[in-house]
Amino acid sequence: MLACLRDVTVAGGTAALVDADGAFDPASAARAGVVLSRLLWVRCGGRRDAALAATDLLARCPGFALVILDAGETPPRVSLGAAFRLRQAARRARVAVLLVGRRRVAGAGATLALRTRRDALAWTGSRRAPTRLAGMSTRVHVLRNQGAIWDPSLLAATSNE
């Protein structure tokens, strides 16, 4: 998620992050290279209905290159009709909408659905007492692709942030 925000904001685009659970850390995002002045951060205080409504509204607003809903640990239930309306709004506005959650959020309404699996963690410090997470290796599986144009090589296999 941070890599997507970084890429869009560094390229001069404007991104919006709808944070359902308050998990976003601006300091970590800045260290990862996100240009915070090009990011709209919407905090929803755990209200999933508000998070989904905000995502829908932002997907219809001109000027955003990317809108991300970080749905947190318990993603909202999105009806099939709402998912298709969101997809159509994103197409009309020419904005990429990314829904991130522990389970699929948009179901059959998604253009592209990916599942990630952590393969390995890299720690710094002594072998007996690792002190800091230095990186993570992740595997990505395509669950659904309904005409999305994407390059799997853009997904970094290892993140060291």
C-alpha positions as CSV (number, residue, x, y, z in Angstrom):
1,M,0.0,0.0,0.0
2,L,2.8,2.4,0.9
3,A,4.6,1.6,-2.3
4,C,1.5,2.5,-4.3
5,L,1.1,5.8,-2.4
6,R,4.8,6.5,-2.9
7,D,4.7,5.8,-6.6
8,V,1.7,8.0,-7.3
9,T,2.8,11.0,-5.1
10,V,6.4,11.0,-6.3
11,A,5.1,11.1,-9.9
12,G,3.1,14.2,-9.0
13,G,-0.3,12.6,-8.6
14,T,-2.7,13.1,-5.8
15,A,-3.8,10.1,-3.7
16,A,-6.4,9.6,-1.0
17,L,-6.2,7.1,1.8
18,V,-9.4,6.2,3.6
19,D,-8.2,4.7,7.0
20,A,-11.0,2.7,8.6
21,D,-9.2,1.7,11.8
22,G,-6.7,4.5,12.3
23,A,-3.7,2.3,11.4
24,F,-1.9,4.7,9.0
25,D,1.3,6.2,10.3
26,P,2.3,9.3,8.4
27,A,5.9,9.2,9.8
28,S,6.4,5.6,8.4
29,A,4.8,6.7,5.1
30,A,7.2,9.6,4.8
31,R,10.1,7.3,5.5
32,A,8.8,5.0,2.7
33,G,8.9,8.0,0.3
34,V,5.3,9.0,0.3
35,V,4.9,12.8,-0.5
36,L,2.5,13.7,2.3
37,S,1.6,17.0,0.8
38,R,0.0,15.1,-2.1
39,L,-2.0,12.7,0.1
40,L,-5.5,13.2,1.5
41,W,-5.8,11.1,4.7
42,V,-9.4,10.4,5.8
43,R,-9.7,8.9,9.3
44,C,-12.9,7.1,10.0
45,G,-12.5,6.1,13.6
46,G,-13.5,2.5,13.1
47,R,-16.8,3.4,11.2
48,R,-16.8,1.1,8.2
49,D,-19.9,2.5,6.8
50,A,-18.3,6.0,6.8
51,A,-15.1,4.5,5.3
52,L,-17.0,2.9,2.4
53,A,-19.1,6.1,1.8
54,A,-15.9,8.2,1.8
55,T,-14.2,5.9,-0.7
56,D,-17.3,6.0,-3.0
57,L,-17.3,9.8,-2.9
58,L,-13.5,10.2,-3.5
59,A,-13.7,7.8,-6.4
60,R,-16.1,10.2,-8.1
61,C,-14.0,13.3,-7.4
62,P,-11.8,14.5,-10.3
63,G,-8.1,15.0,-9.5
64,F,-7.2,11.9,-7.7
65,A,-4.9,9.3,-9.4
66,L,-5.4,6.8,-6.6
67,V,-8.0,6.2,-3.8
68,I,-7.2,3.5,-1.3
69,L,-9.6,2.1,1.3
70,D,-7.6,0.4,4.1
71,A,-10.5,-1.6,5.5
72,G,-8.5,-2.9,8.5
73,E,-9.0,-6.2,10.3
74,T,-12.8,-6.5,9.6
75,P,-13.5,-5.1,6.2
76,P,-17.0,-3.8,5.5
77,R,-19.6,-5.8,3.7
78,V,-19.9,-4.4,0.2
79,S,-23.0,-5.4,-1.8
80,L,-22.5,-6.6,-5.4
81,G,-24.4,-3.5,-6.6
82,A,-22.3,-1.1,-4.6
83,A,-19.1,-2.8,-5.8
84,F,-20.2,-2.4,-9.4
85,R,-21.2,1.2,-8.9
86,L,-17.8,1.9,-7.3
87,R,-16.0,0.2,-10.2
88,Q,-18.0,2.3,-12.8
89,A,-17.3,5.5,-10.9
90,A,-13.6,4.8,-10.9
91,R,-13.6,4.1,-14.6
92,R,-15.5,7.3,-15.4
93,A,-13.2,9.3,-13.2
94,R,-10.1,7.5,-14.5
95,V,-8.9,6.8,-10.9
96,A,-7.4,3.6,-9.5
97,V,-9.3,2.4,-6.5
98,L,-7.6,-0.1,-4.2
99,L,-9.5,-1.9,-1.5
100,V,-7.2,-3.5,1.1
101,G,-8.5,-5.9,3.7
102,R,-7.9,-9.3,5.5
103,R,-10.5,-10.8,3.2
104,R,-12.0,-9.9,-0.2
105,V,-14.0,-6.7,0.0
106,A,-15.6,-6.2,-3.4
107,G,-16.1,-9.9,-4.4
108,A,-17.4,-10.3,-8.0
109,G,-17.4,-6.5,-8.4
110,A,-13.6,-6.4,-8.4
111,T,-11.7,-5.9,-11.6
112,L,-8.5,-7.4,-10.1
113,A,-8.3,-9.4,-6.8
114,L,-5.0,-10.4,-5.3
115,R,-4.1,-12.5,-2.3
116,T,-0.8,-12.0,-0.5
117,R,1.0,-14.5,1.7
118,R,4.0,-13.7,3.8
119,D,6.8,-16.1,3.0
120,A,9.6,-14.8,5.3
121,L,10.6,-12.1,7.7
122,A,14.1,-10.6,8.0
123,W,15.2,-9.3,11.4
124,T,18.2,-7.3,12.5
125,G,20.0,-7.9,15.8
126,S,21.5,-11.0,17.2
127,R,20.1,-14.4,16.3
128,R,19.0,-15.1,19.9
129,A,17.3,-11.7,20.3
130,P,16.1,-10.1,17.0
131,T,15.3,-6.4,17.6
132,R,13.9,-4.9,14.5
133,L,11.9,-6.1,11.5
134,A,14.1,-5.2,8.5
135,G,12.1,-6.7,5.6
136,M,9.5,-9.1,4.5
137,S,9.1,-11.5,1.5
138,T,5.6,-11.8,0.2
139,R,4.0,-14.0,-2.5
140,V,1.2,-12.7,-4.6
141,H,-1.6,-14.8,-6.2
142,V,-4.1,-13.5,-8.7
143,L,-7.6,-14.6,-7.6
144,R,-9.6,-12.7,-10.3
145,N,-8.7,-10.6,-13.3
146,Q,-11.5,-9.1,-15.3
147,G,-9.5,-7.2,-17.9
148,A,-7.2,-5.3,-15.6
149,I,-4.0,-4.2,-17.2
150,W,-1.2,-4.8,-14.8
151,D,2.4,-5.9,-14.7
152,P,3.1,-8.5,-11.9
153,S,6.8,-7.4,-11.9
154,L,5.6,-4.1,-10.4
155,L,4.9,-5.9,-7.2
156,A,8.1,-6.0,-5.2
157,A,8.8,-9.5,-3.9
158,T,10.7,-8.0,-0.9
159,S,9.9,-4.9,1.1
160,N,12.6,-3.3,3.2
161,E,11.0,-0.2,4.8
